[in-house]
Structures are given as C-alpha cells and as structure tokens.
Amino acid sequence: MKFITATIAAFAIASAASAGNPVFEAPVEVEVMEEEMVEPVGSSAGGWIVPVLAVLAIAAAVAASDDDD
C-alpha cells in the first residue's frame, strides 16, 4: 500500500513540477527597410532651354504684330 501511495505522490509531484514550463518562442527579427539612393537621370543644364524658347517665341510674336503704318 505504501508503494502505491508513493507512486501516486511521485506522479503528482512530477506533473505539478512540469506544469509551469515556459513555451519556447522564437525571437522576433526586426525587418530593416533600406532606401535606395536614386540618381538623377540627366543633368539640369537643359532646364533653361524651354523658358528661353518660350520668351523668344513671345518676342517674335510681339515683333511680328507691330505695324508702323
């Protein structure tokens, strides 16, 4: 009878001791977003051509409409 009681007590202690074991959780990896540096496609030296052409076209239209009759 003592053997049965000792066995039951051993199982009770073993199950109680393992009841609170932590569950393994994998560490969370932080996702790093890298920004790519975008280089300009062309130089901005040609940016002044369109406004100059517009001024020349307006000047030509004004000069053509001047009639000194």
DODOZA-360479 format. One record per residue (C-alpha): x, y, z; residue number from 1; residue in one letter. Coordinates in nm, 2 decimals. Layout:
BEGIN
+--------+--------+--------+-----+------+
!     px !     py !     pz !  nr ! rest !
+--------+--------+--------+-----+------+
!      X !      Y !      Z ! NUM !    a !
...
+--------+--------+--------+-----+------+
//
This chain:
BEGIN
+--------+--------+--------+-----+------+
!     px !     py !     pz !  nr ! rest !
+--------+--------+--------+-----+------+
!   0.00 !   0.00 !   0.00 !   1 !    m !
!   0.29 !   0.23 !   0.08 !   2 !    k !
!   0.43 !   0.16 !  -0.27 !   3 !    f !
!   0.11 !   0.27 !  -0.44 !   4 !    i !
!   0.08 !   0.58 !  -0.23 !   5 !    t !
!   0.45 !   0.67 !  -0.30 !   6 !    a !
!   0.40 !   0.62 !  -0.68 !   7 !    t !
!   0.09 !   0.84 !  -0.69 !   8 !    i !
!   0.27 !   1.11 !  -0.49 !   9 !    a !
!   0.57 !   1.09 !  -0.73 !  10 !    a !
!   0.34 !   1.13 !  -1.03 !  11 !    f !
!   0.16 !   1.42 !  -0.87 !  12 !    a !
!   0.49 !   1.60 !  -0.79 !  13 !    i !
!   0.63 !   1.54 !  -1.14 !  14 !    a !
!   0.32 !   1.66 !  -1.32 !  15 !    s !
!   0.30 !   1.97 !  -1.09 !  16 !    a !
!   0.67 !   2.05 !  -1.15 !  17 !    a !
!   0.63 !   2.03 !  -1.53 !  18 !    s !
!   0.30 !   2.23 !  -1.54 !  19 !    a !
!   0.46 !   2.57 !  -1.54 !  20 !    g !
!   0.74 !   2.52 !  -1.80 !  21 !    n !
!   0.77 !   2.81 !  -2.04 !  22 !    p !
!   0.69 !   2.77 !  -2.40 !  23 !    v !
!   0.97 !   2.84 !  -2.64 !  24 !    f !
!   0.91 !   3.14 !  -2.86 !  25 !    e !
!   1.14 !   3.23 !  -3.14 !  26 !    a !
!   1.29 !   3.58 !  -3.11 !  27 !    p !
!   1.13 !   3.84 !  -3.33 !  28 !    v !
!   1.36 !   3.97 !  -3.61 !  29 !    e !
!   1.33 !   4.33 !  -3.69 !  30 !    v !
!   1.28 !   4.40 !  -4.06 !  31 !    e !
!   1.51 !   4.67 !  -4.19 !  32 !    v !
!   1.40 !   4.86 !  -4.49 !  33 !    m !
!   1.69 !   5.01 !  -4.69 !  34 !    e !
!   1.63 !   5.32 !  -4.90 !  35 !    e !
!   1.80 !   5.32 !  -5.24 !  36 !    e !
!   1.96 !   5.64 !  -5.35 !  37 !    m !
!   1.80 !   5.75 !  -5.67 !  38 !    v !
!   2.05 !   5.93 !  -5.90 !  39 !    e !
!   1.91 !   6.19 !  -6.14 !  40 !    p !
!   1.86 !   6.06 !  -6.49 !  41 !    v !
!   2.01 !   6.37 !  -6.66 !  42 !    g !
!   2.17 !   6.69 !  -6.57 !  43 !    s !
!   1.95 !   7.00 !  -6.51 !  44 !    s !
!   2.16 !   7.21 !  -6.75 !  45 !    a !
!   1.89 !   7.17 !  -7.01 !  46 !    g !
!   1.62 !   7.31 !  -6.78 !  47 !    g !
!   1.67 !   7.67 !  -6.90 !  48 !    w !
!   1.62 !   7.59 !  -7.27 !  49 !    i !
!   1.24 !   7.57 !  -7.26 !  50 !    v !
!   1.19 !   7.90 !  -7.09 !  51 !    p !
!   1.43 !   8.08 !  -7.32 !  52 !    v !
!   1.25 !   7.93 !  -7.62 !  53 !    l !
!   0.92 !   8.05 !  -7.48 !  54 !    a !
!   1.05 !   8.40 !  -7.43 !  55 !    v !
!   1.19 !   8.41 !  -7.79 !  56 !    l !
!   0.85 !   8.29 !  -7.93 !  57 !    a !
!   0.66 !   8.56 !  -7.74 !  58 !    i !
!   0.91 !   8.82 !  -7.85 !  59 !    a !
!   0.88 !   8.71 !  -8.21 !  60 !    a !
!   0.50 !   8.72 !  -8.19 !  61 !    a !
!   0.51 !   9.07 !  -8.05 !  62 !    v !
!   0.76 !   9.19 !  -8.31 !  63 !    a !
!   0.56 !   9.04 !  -8.59 !  64 !    a !
!   0.24 !   9.21 !  -8.48 !  65 !    s !
!   0.40 !   9.56 !  -8.47 !  66 !    d !
!   0.28 !   9.75 !  -8.77 !  67 !    d !
!   0.41 !  10.10 !  -8.81 !  68 !    d !
!   0.17 !  10.21 !  -9.08 !  69 !    d !
+--------+--------+--------+-----+------+
//
